[in-house]
Amino acid sequence: MELSVRTRGQGLYEITREVREWVAGEGAAMGLLTLFIRHTSASLLIQENADPEVQRDLAAFFGRIAPEDPGLYAHAAEGPDDMPGHIRSALTQTQLSIPVRDKMLSLGTWQGIFVFEHRAVPQTRHVVLHLLAE
């Protein structure tokens, strides 16, 4: 299954509900879900989904460690946010694995699944979901 996620620019976009619904529809009692984002300037995170300040702080932190400063990078083919987006993606994850028990994701109370958009302009991101079930 492939999930399309439209972003509005940099930030975290929660996809937990969509992923939960798909897993429930598969009817697997036990298994392992793998999510993979098919991009080099966006990533996947499992992060707190209760307090939006966590998401804002994460985005601000990555802005500081990989700033959009054209003087820092040779690669700028797609604009000043392109190479910082690649760096942010390299420092995070493009794949997640989540256990499934009793037809449900085994996430913690405050955990959500997010697409972390590293580019400044809106994008459509594609996340592949694969469930290996017992």
N, C-alpha and C positions, 0 to 999 in steps of 0.2 A: 504494500500500500504506500502511496506517496501523498503526503500532506503538503498543500501549497499555503504559504504564509505571506501575506502582504504586510510590508512594514511601511512606516511613515518616516523612516530615517533612523538614525542611531538610537539605540535603546534596547530594552528587553521586552519581548512579546511572549506572554504566557500561552502555551498550547496544551496545558494539562488536561483541560476538559475534552478537547478533541481526541487526544491520545487515549484517555480513559474510555471514552465512548467506543472507539475502535476496538480496544482490547476486550471490553465487555461483549461486543458483538461477535467476537471470534469464539467465545464460549470455552476458552482454555482454562481448565482448573488450575494448572501449574505450568510454569514456563519461564522463559527469559525473553524480554522485549529488547530489541536493539533499535536505536534511532540513529540515523546518519544524515547529516546535512551536506548537500551536494554543492558546496560553495567554499571559496578560499578567503572570503572577507566577511563571513558570518560564522557563528558557532552555536553550540548547544550548552546549556547549563541546567543543573538542578540547583535551585536556590530558594531562599525564603520567599513565600508568596503572600505573607500576611501584611508586611509593612512596606509600602512602596518606596520609602526612603532608602531601603537596602538597595533596591534596583538603581535609584538615582546615584547613590554613593558609588556603586560598582562602575556605572558608566563614567562618572567623573574621574574615578581612579584610573581607568584605562585611558582616558583622555590625557591624563598627566604622564603616564608611562610610555605612551605612543602618540605624541602630539601631532597635529596636522600642520607641520612646518615644512614647506617645500624645500627649504635649505638643508634638511636632514637626510633626504633620500634621493637616490638616483632614479628609482622607479616612480614615475608619475603619469603613466600612460592614460589613466582614467580619472585623473584629478588629484587634488591634494589629500583626499581622504582614502585613496586607494592603498598605498603602502602602509599607513597606520592600521588600516583594516586588516591587512594580511598579518601584521605583527600581533594584533589583538587576537586574531583567530589562532595563530600559532601558540599563543600563551594560554588558550582555553581548550575547548574540546570540540571535535567535529562528530564524535560518536559517544552515545550513552548506552549503558546496559542497565535494565531495571527488572528485578525479579517480579513475577506474577504469581500470586497466591489467591486461591478461591475466586478466580476470574477478575482479580483487581490488582492494580499496580501496588507494589509494596513500598510506597513513598511514606516518609515521616509526616507528622502532623502539619508542619509548616513548609514542606517541600513542594515546589512546583517545577514544571519543565518549561524552559524558556528558549526561544530563539534569541540570540544576542546579535543584533544588527550592528555592524561596525561602519557601514557607509552612511554618508550624510543624506543622500537622496533616497526616496522610496524605492523598494525592491520587492520582487516576488521571490521568496526563498522556498526551496523544495527539501522536505524532510522525508526520508525513506524509513518506513516502519517495517520491522520483520519480527514475527513472533515464533519462537521455537517452543513448542508446547508438548507436554506429556499427555 
